[in-house]
Amino acid sequence: MIYEPKENFSFEDLVSRALLEEAKSKKVSKTRAKCQAKAKQKYDVWPSAYASGYVQKCVKRGGKMG
């Protein structure tokens, strides 16, 4: 049985998708680093469940937490 993809993508489409994924992951990692710094300032114990939850909420909101 030969595998045939449901959609045909050109090489340019695949490359552009890969570049977008890479840019998105870099943005998330920068946001995560910023949120981790905020959590470490706010909570005495790192890592902890409260600090990790704070980081997740912060990343979800795009790093815009007080």
mmCIF file of the N, C-alpha and C atoms, coordinates in Angstrom:
data_MODEL
# 
_entry.id   MODEL 
# 
loop_
_atom_site.group_PDB 
_atom_site.id 
_atom_site.type_symbol 
_atom_site.label_atom_id 
_atom_site.label_alt_id 
_atom_site.label_comp_id 
_atom_site.label_asym_id 
_atom_site.label_entity_id 
_atom_site.label_seq_id 
_atom_site.pdbx_PDB_ins_code 
_atom_site.Cartn_x 
_atom_site.Cartn_y 
_atom_site.Cartn_z 
_atom_site.occupancy 
_atom_site.B_iso_or_equiv 
_atom_site.pdbx_formal_charge 
_atom_site.auth_seq_id 
_atom_site.auth_comp_id 
_atom_site.auth_asym_id 
_atom_site.auth_atom_id 
_atom_site.pdbx_PDB_model_num 
ATOM 1   N N  . MET A 1 1  ? 0.839  -1.179 0.000  1.00 0.00 ? 1  MET A N  1 
ATOM 2   C CA . MET A 1 1  ? 0.000  0.000  0.000  1.00 0.00 ? 1  MET A CA 1 
ATOM 3   C C  . MET A 1 1  ? 0.886  1.245  0.000  1.00 0.00 ? 1  MET A C  1 
ATOM 4   N N  . ILE A 1 2  ? 0.637  2.117  -0.897 1.00 0.00 ? 2  ILE A N  1 
ATOM 5   C CA . ILE A 1 2  ? 1.422  3.342  -1.031 1.00 0.00 ? 2  ILE A CA 1 
ATOM 6   C C  . ILE A 1 2  ? 0.690  4.471  -0.313 1.00 0.00 ? 2  ILE A C  1 
ATOM 7   N N  . TYR A 1 3  ? 1.460  5.206  0.509  1.00 0.00 ? 3  TYR A N  1 
ATOM 8   C CA . TYR A 1 3  ? 0.883  6.341  1.230  1.00 0.00 ? 3  TYR A CA 1 
ATOM 9   C C  . TYR A 1 3  ? 0.798  7.545  0.315  1.00 0.00 ? 3  TYR A C  1 
ATOM 10  N N  . GLU A 1 4  ? -0.394 8.091  0.207  1.00 0.00 ? 4  GLU A N  1 
ATOM 11  C CA . GLU A 1 4  ? -0.581 9.310  -0.568 1.00 0.00 ? 4  GLU A CA 1 
ATOM 12  C C  . GLU A 1 4  ? -1.165 10.366 0.354  1.00 0.00 ? 4  GLU A C  1 
ATOM 13  N N  . PRO A 1 5  ? -0.490 11.514 0.477  1.00 0.00 ? 5  PRO A N  1 
ATOM 14  C CA . PRO A 1 5  ? -1.002 12.559 1.361  1.00 0.00 ? 5  PRO A CA 1 
ATOM 15  C C  . PRO A 1 5  ? -2.336 13.105 0.866  1.00 0.00 ? 5  PRO A C  1 
ATOM 16  N N  . LYS A 1 6  ? -3.147 13.561 1.799  1.00 0.00 ? 6  LYS A N  1 
ATOM 17  C CA . LYS A 1 6  ? -4.459 14.097 1.436  1.00 0.00 ? 6  LYS A CA 1 
ATOM 18  C C  . LYS A 1 6  ? -4.330 15.405 0.676  1.00 0.00 ? 6  LYS A C  1 
ATOM 19  N N  . GLU A 1 7  ? -3.320 16.191 1.069  1.00 0.00 ? 7  GLU A N  1 
ATOM 20  C CA . GLU A 1 7  ? -3.114 17.468 0.395  1.00 0.00 ? 7  GLU A CA 1 
ATOM 21  C C  . GLU A 1 7  ? -1.722 17.474 -0.214 1.00 0.00 ? 7  GLU A C  1 
ATOM 22  N N  . ASN A 1 8  ? -1.591 18.153 -1.321 1.00 0.00 ? 8  ASN A N  1 
ATOM 23  C CA . ASN A 1 8  ? -0.281 18.292 -1.943 1.00 0.00 ? 8  ASN A CA 1 
ATOM 24  C C  . ASN A 1 8  ? 0.272  19.666 -1.606 1.00 0.00 ? 8  ASN A C  1 
ATOM 25  N N  . PHE A 1 9  ? 1.436  19.672 -0.982 1.00 0.00 ? 9  PHE A N  1 
ATOM 26  C CA . PHE A 1 9  ? 2.091  20.924 -0.628 1.00 0.00 ? 9  PHE A CA 1 
ATOM 27  C C  . PHE A 1 9  ? 3.330  21.084 -1.486 1.00 0.00 ? 9  PHE A C  1 
ATOM 28  N N  . SER A 1 10 ? 3.576  22.308 -1.878 1.00 0.00 ? 10 SER A N  1 
ATOM 29  C CA . SER A 1 10 ? 4.804  22.564 -2.607 1.00 0.00 ? 10 SER A CA 1 
ATOM 30  C C  . SER A 1 10 ? 5.948  22.712 -1.607 1.00 0.00 ? 10 SER A C  1 
ATOM 31  N N  . PHE A 1 11 ? 7.145  22.646 -2.093 1.00 0.00 ? 11 PHE A N  1 
ATOM 32  C CA . PHE A 1 11 ? 8.327  22.772 -1.238 1.00 0.00 ? 11 PHE A CA 1 
ATOM 33  C C  . PHE A 1 11 ? 8.333  24.126 -0.545 1.00 0.00 ? 11 PHE A C  1 
ATOM 34  N N  . GLU A 1 12 ? 7.939  25.172 -1.253 1.00 0.00 ? 12 GLU A N  1 
ATOM 35  C CA . GLU A 1 12 ? 7.918  26.513 -0.679 1.00 0.00 ? 12 GLU A CA 1 
ATOM 36  C C  . GLU A 1 12 ? 6.932  26.601 0.488  1.00 0.00 ? 12 GLU A C  1 
ATOM 37  N N  . ASP A 1 13 ? 5.783  25.948 0.364  1.00 0.00 ? 13 ASP A N  1 
ATOM 38  C CA . ASP A 1 13 ? 4.803  25.934 1.450  1.00 0.00 ? 13 ASP A CA 1 
ATOM 39  C C  . ASP A 1 13 ? 5.371  25.256 2.692  1.00 0.00 ? 13 ASP A C  1 
ATOM 40  N N  . LEU A 1 14 ? 6.044  24.140 2.480  1.00 0.00 ? 14 LEU A N  1 
ATOM 41  C CA . LEU A 1 14 ? 6.619  23.409 3.611  1.00 0.00 ? 14 LEU A CA 1 
ATOM 42  C C  . LEU A 1 14 ? 7.710  24.219 4.299  1.00 0.00 ? 14 LEU A C  1 
ATOM 43  N N  . VAL A 1 15 ? 8.536  24.899 3.519  1.00 0.00 ? 15 VAL A N  1 
ATOM 44  C CA . VAL A 1 15 ? 9.603  25.712 4.087  1.00 0.00 ? 15 VAL A CA 1 
ATOM 45  C C  . VAL A 1 15 ? 9.020  26.894 4.855  1.00 0.00 ? 15 VAL A C  1 
ATOM 46  N N  . SER A 1 16 ? 8.027  27.545 4.292  1.00 0.00 ? 16 SER A N  1 
ATOM 47  C CA . SER A 1 16 ? 7.430  28.690 4.975  1.00 0.00 ? 16 SER A CA 1 
ATOM 48  C C  . SER A 1 16 ? 6.741  28.256 6.260  1.00 0.00 ? 16 SER A C  1 
ATOM 49  N N  . ARG A 1 17 ? 6.101  27.099 6.251  1.00 0.00 ? 17 ARG A N  1 
ATOM 50  C CA . ARG A 1 17 ? 5.479  26.588 7.476  1.00 0.00 ? 17 ARG A CA 1 
ATOM 51  C C  . ARG A 1 17 ? 6.531  26.290 8.535  1.00 0.00 ? 17 ARG A C  1 
ATOM 52  N N  . ALA A 1 18 ? 7.643  25.715 8.129  1.00 0.00 ? 18 ALA A N  1 
ATOM 53  C CA . ALA A 1 18 ? 8.714  25.395 9.078  1.00 0.00 ? 18 ALA A CA 1 
ATOM 54  C C  . ALA A 1 18 ? 9.291  26.667 9.683  1.00 0.00 ? 18 ALA A C  1 
ATOM 55  N N  . LEU A 1 19 ? 9.472  27.700 8.865  1.00 0.00 ? 19 LEU A N  1 
ATOM 56  C CA . LEU A 1 19 ? 9.997  28.965 9.375  1.00 0.00 ? 19 LEU A CA 1 
ATOM 57  C C  . LEU A 1 19 ? 9.023  29.631 10.338 1.00 0.00 ? 19 LEU A C  1 
ATOM 58  N N  . LEU A 1 20 ? 7.731  29.550 10.043 1.00 0.00 ? 20 LEU A N  1 
ATOM 59  C CA . LEU A 1 20 ? 6.734  30.113 10.943 1.00 0.00 ? 20 LEU A CA 1 
ATOM 60  C C  . LEU A 1 20 ? 6.711  29.376 12.277 1.00 0.00 ? 20 LEU A C  1 
ATOM 61  N N  . GLU A 1 21 ? 6.817  28.053 12.222 1.00 0.00 ? 21 GLU A N  1 
ATOM 62  C CA . GLU A 1 21 ? 6.843  27.254 13.456 1.00 0.00 ? 21 GLU A CA 1 
ATOM 63  C C  . GLU A 1 21 ? 8.062  27.628 14.301 1.00 0.00 ? 21 GLU A C  1 
ATOM 64  N N  . GLU A 1 22 ? 9.213  27.808 13.636 1.00 0.00 ? 22 GLU A N  1 
ATOM 65  C CA . GLU A 1 22 ? 10.432 28.155 14.355 1.00 0.00 ? 22 GLU A CA 1 
ATOM 66  C C  . GLU A 1 22 ? 10.314 29.536 15.001 1.00 0.00 ? 22 GLU A C  1 
ATOM 67  N N  . ALA A 1 23 ? 9.767  30.495 14.269 1.00 0.00 ? 23 ALA A N  1 
ATOM 68  C CA . ALA A 1 23 ? 9.595  31.839 14.819 1.00 0.00 ? 23 ALA A CA 1 
ATOM 69  C C  . ALA A 1 23 ? 8.623  31.824 15.991 1.00 0.00 ? 23 ALA A C  1 
ATOM 70  N N  . LYS A 1 24 ? 7.576  31.033 15.883 1.00 0.00 ? 24 LYS A N  1 
ATOM 71  C CA . LYS A 1 24 ? 6.598  30.935 16.962 1.00 0.00 ? 24 LYS A CA 1 
ATOM 72  C C  . LYS A 1 24 ? 7.233  30.323 18.205 1.00 0.00 ? 24 LYS A C  1 
ATOM 73  N N  . SER A 1 25 ? 8.036  29.291 18.022 1.00 0.00 ? 25 SER A N  1 
ATOM 74  C CA . SER A 1 25 ? 8.659  28.642 19.175 1.00 0.00 ? 25 SER A CA 1 
ATOM 75  C C  . SER A 1 25 ? 9.661  29.570 19.849 1.00 0.00 ? 25 SER A C  1 
ATOM 76  N N  . LYS A 1 26 ? 10.372 30.400 19.065 1.00 0.00 ? 26 LYS A N  1 
ATOM 77  C CA . LYS A 1 26 ? 11.300 31.366 19.657 1.00 0.00 ? 26 LYS A CA 1 
ATOM 78  C C  . LYS A 1 26 ? 10.548 32.401 20.470 1.00 0.00 ? 26 LYS A C  1 
ATOM 79  N N  . LYS A 1 27 ? 9.403  32.837 19.953 1.00 0.00 ? 27 LYS A N  1 
ATOM 80  C CA . LYS A 1 27 ? 8.611  33.829 20.666 1.00 0.00 ? 27 LYS A CA 1 
ATOM 81  C C  . LYS A 1 27 ? 8.092  33.250 21.985 1.00 0.00 ? 27 LYS A C  1 
ATOM 82  N N  . VAL A 1 28 ? 7.632  32.013 21.951 1.00 0.00 ? 28 VAL A N  1 
ATOM 83  C CA . VAL A 1 28 ? 7.128  31.370 23.158 1.00 0.00 ? 28 VAL A CA 1 
ATOM 84  C C  . VAL A 1 28 ? 8.248  31.185 24.166 1.00 0.00 ? 28 VAL A C  1 
ATOM 85  N N  . SER A 1 29 ? 9.445  30.806 23.710 1.00 0.00 ? 29 SER A N  1 
ATOM 86  C CA . SER A 1 29 ? 10.533 30.582 24.649 1.00 0.00 ? 29 SER A CA 1 
ATOM 87  C C  . SER A 1 29 ? 10.975 31.886 25.297 1.00 0.00 ? 29 SER A C  1 
ATOM 88  N N  . LYS A 1 30 ? 10.946 32.986 24.554 1.00 0.00 ? 30 LYS A N  1 
ATOM 89  C CA . LYS A 1 30 ? 11.277 34.286 25.143 1.00 0.00 ? 30 LYS A CA 1 
ATOM 90  C C  . LYS A 1 30 ? 10.226 34.681 26.167 1.00 0.00 ? 30 LYS A C  1 
ATOM 91  N N  . THR A 1 31 ? 8.975  34.466 25.828 1.00 0.00 ? 31 THR A N  1 
ATOM 92  C CA . THR A 1 31 ? 7.889  34.781 26.749 1.00 0.00 ? 31 THR A CA 1 
ATOM 93  C C  . THR A 1 31 ? 7.994  33.913 27.994 1.00 0.00 ? 31 THR A C  1 
ATOM 94  N N  . ARG A 1 32 ? 8.284  32.633 27.808 1.00 0.00 ? 32 ARG A N  1 
ATOM 95  C CA . ARG A 1 32 ? 8.411  31.715 28.944 1.00 0.00 ? 32 ARG A CA 1 
ATOM 96  C C  . ARG A 1 32 ? 9.551  32.150 29.857 1.00 0.00 ? 32 ARG A C  1 
ATOM 97  N N  . ALA A 1 33 ? 10.671 32.567 29.298 1.00 0.00 ? 33 ALA A N  1 
ATOM 98  C CA . ALA A 1 33 ? 11.805 33.010 30.104 1.00 0.00 ? 33 ALA A CA 1 
ATOM 99  C C  . ALA A 1 33 ? 11.433 34.254 30.916 1.00 0.00 ? 33 ALA A C  1 
ATOM 100 N N  . LYS A 1 34 ? 10.712 35.161 30.281 1.00 0.00 ? 34 LYS A N  1 
ATOM 101 C CA . LYS A 1 34 ? 10.280 36.375 30.977 1.00 0.00 ? 34 LYS A CA 1 
ATOM 102 C C  . LYS A 1 34 ? 9.325  36.026 32.107 1.00 0.00 ? 34 LYS A C  1 
ATOM 103 N N  . CYS A 1 35 ? 8.418  35.102 31.860 1.00 0.00 ? 35 CYS A N  1 
ATOM 104 C CA . CYS A 1 35 ? 7.445  34.699 32.876 1.00 0.00 ? 35 CYS A CA 1 
ATOM 105 C C  . CYS A 1 35 ? 8.111  33.939 34.012 1.00 0.00 ? 35 CYS A C  1 
ATOM 106 N N  . GLN A 1 36 ? 9.119  33.137 33.696 1.00 0.00 ? 36 GLN A N  1 
ATOM 107 C CA . GLN A 1 36 ? 9.836  32.434 34.751 1.00 0.00 ? 36 GLN A CA 1 
ATOM 108 C C  . GLN A 1 36 ? 10.567 33.410 35.654 1.00 0.00 ? 36 GLN A C  1 
ATOM 109 N N  . ALA A 1 37 ? 11.131 34.453 35.090 1.00 0.00 ? 37 ALA A N  1 
ATOM 110 C CA . ALA A 1 37 ? 11.811 35.466 35.895 1.00 0.00 ? 37 ALA A CA 1 
ATOM 111 C C  . ALA A 1 37 ? 10.817 36.148 36.834 1.00 0.00 ? 37 ALA A C  1 
ATOM 112 N N  . LYS A 1 38 ? 9.623  36.452 36.324 1.00 0.00 ? 38 LYS A N  1 
ATOM 113 C CA . LYS A 1 38 ? 8.588  37.055 37.161 1.00 0.00 ? 38 LYS A CA 1 
ATOM 114 C C  . LYS A 1 38 ? 8.174  36.118 38.288 1.00 0.00 ? 38 LYS A C  1 
ATOM 115 N N  . ALA A 1 39 ? 8.029  34.830 37.981 1.00 0.00 ? 39 ALA A N  1 
ATOM 116 C CA . ALA A 1 39 ? 7.618  33.848 38.986 1.00 0.00 ? 39 ALA A CA 1 
ATOM 117 C C  . ALA A 1 39 ? 8.695  33.686 40.054 1.00 0.00 ? 39 ALA A C  1 
ATOM 118 N N  . LYS A 1 40 ? 9.955  33.698 39.654 1.00 0.00 ? 40 LYS A N  1 
ATOM 119 C CA . LYS A 1 40 ? 11.044 33.566 40.622 1.00 0.00 ? 40 LYS A CA 1 
ATOM 120 C C  . LYS A 1 40 ? 11.104 34.769 41.556 1.00 0.00 ? 40 LYS A C  1 
ATOM 121 N N  . GLN A 1 41 ? 10.730 35.949 41.054 1.00 0.00 ? 41 GLN A N  1 
ATOM 122 C CA . GLN A 1 41 ? 10.684 37.127 41.905 1.00 0.00 ? 41 GLN A CA 1 
ATOM 123 C C  . GLN A 1 41 ? 9.516  37.060 42.877 1.00 0.00 ? 41 GLN A C  1 
ATOM 124 N N  . LYS A 1 42 ? 8.409  36.514 42.418 1.00 0.00 ? 42 LYS A N  1 
ATOM 125 C CA . LYS A 1 42 ? 7.195  36.512 43.226 1.00 0.00 ? 42 LYS A CA 1 
ATOM 126 C C  . LYS A 1 42 ? 7.191  35.406 44.281 1.00 0.00 ? 42 LYS A C  1 
ATOM 127 N N  . TYR A 1 43 ? 7.688  34.213 43.953 1.00 0.00 ? 43 TYR A N  1 
ATOM 128 C CA . TYR A 1 43 ? 7.624  33.059 44.844 1.00 0.00 ? 43 TYR A CA 1 
ATOM 129 C C  . TYR A 1 43 ? 9.007  32.740 45.393 1.00 0.00 ? 43 TYR A C  1 
ATOM 130 N N  . ASP A 1 44 ? 9.056  32.361 46.674 1.00 0.00 ? 44 ASP A N  1 
ATOM 131 C CA . ASP A 1 44 ? 10.325 32.055 47.327 1.00 0.00 ? 44 ASP A CA 1 
ATOM 132 C C  . ASP A 1 44 ? 10.915 30.731 46.867 1.00 0.00 ? 44 ASP A C  1 
ATOM 133 N N  . VAL A 1 45 ? 10.079 29.744 46.617 1.00 0.00 ? 45 VAL A N  1 
ATOM 134 C CA . VAL A 1 45 ? 10.547 28.415 46.235 1.00 0.00 ? 45 VAL A CA 1 
ATOM 135 C C  . VAL A 1 45 ? 10.384 28.229 44.732 1.00 0.00 ? 45 VAL A C  1 
ATOM 136 N N  . TRP A 1 46 ? 11.485 27.847 44.084 1.00 0.00 ? 46 TRP A N  1 
ATOM 137 C CA . TRP A 1 46 ? 11.433 27.537 42.652 1.00 0.00 ? 46 TRP A CA 1 
ATOM 138 C C  . TRP A 1 46 ? 12.104 26.207 42.444 1.00 0.00 ? 46 TRP A C  1 
ATOM 139 N N  . PRO A 1 47 ? 11.577 25.270 41.782 1.00 0.00 ? 47 PRO A N  1 
ATOM 140 C CA . PRO A 1 47 ? 10.241 25.206 41.203 1.00 0.00 ? 47 PRO A CA 1 
ATOM 141 C C  . PRO A 1 47 ? 9.211  24.770 42.247 1.00 0.00 ? 47 PRO A C  1 
ATOM 142 N N  . SER A 1 48 ? 8.040  25.265 42.101 1.00 0.00 ? 48 SER A N  1 
ATOM 143 C CA . SER A 1 48 ? 6.918  24.857 42.940 1.00 0.00 ? 48 SER A CA 1 
ATOM 144 C C  . SER A 1 48 ? 5.666  24.831 42.073 1.00 0.00 ? 48 SER A C  1 
ATOM 145 N N  . ALA A 1 49 ? 4.631  24.219 42.590 1.00 0.00 ? 49 ALA A N  1 
ATOM 146 C CA . ALA A 1 49 ? 3.394  24.113 41.820 1.00 0.00 ? 49 ALA A CA 1 
ATOM 147 C C  . ALA A 1 49 ? 2.791  25.499 41.574 1.00 0.00 ? 49 ALA A C  1 
ATOM 148 N N  . TYR A 1 50 ? 2.844  26.355 42.588 1.00 0.00 ? 50 TYR A N  1 
ATOM 149 C CA . TYR A 1 50 ? 2.285  27.696 42.433 1.00 0.00 ? 50 TYR A CA 1 
ATOM 150 C C  . TYR A 1 50 ? 3.070  28.505 41.392 1.00 0.00 ? 50 TYR A C  1 
ATOM 151 N N  . ALA A 1 51 ? 4.386  28.416 41.459 1.00 0.00 ? 51 ALA A N  1 
ATOM 152 C CA . ALA A 1 51 ? 5.208  29.160 40.500 1.00 0.00 ? 51 ALA A CA 1 
ATOM 153 C C  . ALA A 1 51 ? 5.011  28.633 39.080 1.00 0.00 ? 51 ALA A C  1 
ATOM 154 N N  . SER A 1 52 ? 4.920  27.313 38.941 1.00 0.00 ? 52 SER A N  1 
ATOM 155 C CA . SER A 1 52 ? 4.716  26.731 37.610 1.00 0.00 ? 52 SER A CA 1 
ATOM 156 C C  . SER A 1 52 ? 3.358  27.127 37.041 1.00 0.00 ? 52 SER A C  1 
ATOM 157 N N  . GLY A 1 53 ? 2.344  27.155 37.900 1.00 0.00 ? 53 GLY A N  1 
ATOM 158 C CA . GLY A 1 53 ? 1.024  27.596 37.459 1.00 0.00 ? 53 GLY A CA 1 
ATOM 159 C C  . GLY A 1 53 ? 1.034  29.048 37.031 1.00 0.00 ? 53 GLY A C  1 
ATOM 160 N N  . TYR A 1 54 ? 1.780  29.861 37.768 1.00 0.00 ? 54 TYR A N  1 
ATOM 161 C CA . TYR A 1 54 ? 1.911  31.272 37.426 1.00 0.00 ? 54 TYR A CA 1 
ATOM 162 C C  . TYR A 1 54 ? 2.570  31.438 36.054 1.00 0.00 ? 54 TYR A C  1 
ATOM 163 N N  . VAL A 1 55 ? 3.609  30.629 35.806 1.00 0.00 ? 55 VAL A N  1 
ATOM 164 C CA . VAL A 1 55 ? 4.297  30.697 34.510 1.00 0.00 ? 55 VAL A CA 1 
ATOM 165 C C  . VAL A 1 55 ? 3.345  30.310 33.390 1.00 0.00 ? 55 VAL A C  1 
ATOM 166 N N  . GLN A 1 56 ? 2.568  29.259 33.578 1.00 0.00 ? 56 GLN A N  1 
ATOM 167 C CA . GLN A 1 56 ? 1.638  28.817 32.539 1.00 0.00 ? 56 GLN A CA 1 
ATOM 168 C C  . GLN A 1 56 ? 0.589  29.877 32.237 1.00 0.00 ? 56 GLN A C  1 
ATOM 169 N N  . LYS A 1 57 ? 0.042  30.494 33.277 1.00 0.00 ? 57 LYS A N  1 
ATOM 170 C CA . LYS A 1 57 ? -0.956 31.550 33.064 1.00 0.00 ? 57 LYS A CA 1 
ATOM 171 C C  . LYS A 1 57 ? -0.321 32.739 32.350 1.00 0.00 ? 57 LYS A C  1 
ATOM 172 N N  . CYS A 1 58 ? 0.886  33.069 32.749 1.00 0.00 ? 58 CYS A N  1 
ATOM 173 C CA . CYS A 1 58 ? 1.590  34.208 32.152 1.00 0.00 ? 58 CYS A CA 1 
ATOM 174 C C  . CYS A 1 58 ? 1.856  33.960 30.667 1.00 0.00 ? 58 CYS A C  1 
ATOM 175 N N  . VAL A 1 59 ? 2.308  32.769 30.323 1.00 0.00 ? 59 VAL A N  1 
ATOM 176 C CA . VAL A 1 59 ? 2.592  32.440 28.920 1.00 0.00 ? 59 VAL A CA 1 
ATOM 177 C C  . VAL A 1 59 ? 1.312  32.461 28.107 1.00 0.00 ? 59 VAL A C  1 
ATOM 178 N N  . LYS A 1 60 ? 0.233  31.934 28.698 1.00 0.00 ? 60 LYS A N  1 
ATOM 179 C CA . LYS A 1 60 ? -1.053 31.914 28.006 1.00 0.00 ? 60 LYS A CA 1 
ATOM 180 C C  . LYS A 1 60 ? -1.534 33.328 27.690 1.00 0.00 ? 60 LYS A C  1 
ATOM 181 N N  . ARG A 1 61 ? -1.248 34.255 28.590 1.00 0.00 ? 61 ARG A N  1 
ATOM 182 C CA . ARG A 1 61 ? -1.651 35.656 28.400 1.00 0.00 ? 61 ARG A CA 1 
ATOM 183 C C  . ARG A 1 61 ? -0.621 36.465 27.631 1.00 0.00 ? 61 ARG A C  1 
ATOM 184 N N  . GLY A 1 62 ? 0.415  35.827 27.142 1.00 0.00 ? 62 GLY A N  1 
ATOM 185 C CA . GLY A 1 62 ? 1.401  36.521 26.333 1.00 0.00 ? 62 GLY A CA 1 
ATOM 186 C C  . GLY A 1 62 ? 2.417  37.310 27.136 1.00 0.00 ? 62 GLY A C  1 
ATOM 187 N N  . GLY A 1 63 ? 2.618  36.948 28.396 1.00 0.00 ? 63 GLY A N  1 
ATOM 188 C CA . GLY A 1 63 ? 3.609  37.626 29.238 1.00 0.00 ? 63 GLY A CA 1 
ATOM 189 C C  . GLY A 1 63 ? 3.098  38.888 29.887 1.00 0.00 ? 63 GLY A C  1 
ATOM 190 N N  . LYS A 1 64 ? 1.804  39.119 29.829 1.00 0.00 ? 64 LYS A N  1 
ATOM 191 C CA . LYS A 1 64 ? 1.236  40.367 30.359 1.00 0.00 ? 64 LYS A CA 1 
ATOM 192 C C  . LYS A 1 64 ? 0.522  40.106 31.673 1.00 0.00 ? 64 LYS A C  1 
ATOM 193 N N  . MET A 1 65 ? 1.318  39.809 32.700 1.00 0.00 ? 65 MET A N  1 
ATOM 194 C CA . MET A 1 65 ? 0.746  39.625 34.033 1.00 0.00 ? 65 MET A CA 1 
ATOM 195 C C  . MET A 1 65 ? 1.447  40.597 34.969 1.00 0.00 ? 65 MET A C  1 
ATOM 196 N N  . GLY A 1 66 ? 0.707  41.069 35.939 1.00 0.00 ? 66 GLY A N  1 
ATOM 197 C CA . GLY A 1 66 ? 1.235  42.045 36.886 1.00 0.00 ? 66 GLY A CA 1 
ATOM 198 C C  . GLY A 1 66 ? 2.097  41.488 37.896 1.00 0.00 ? 66 GLY A C  1 
# 
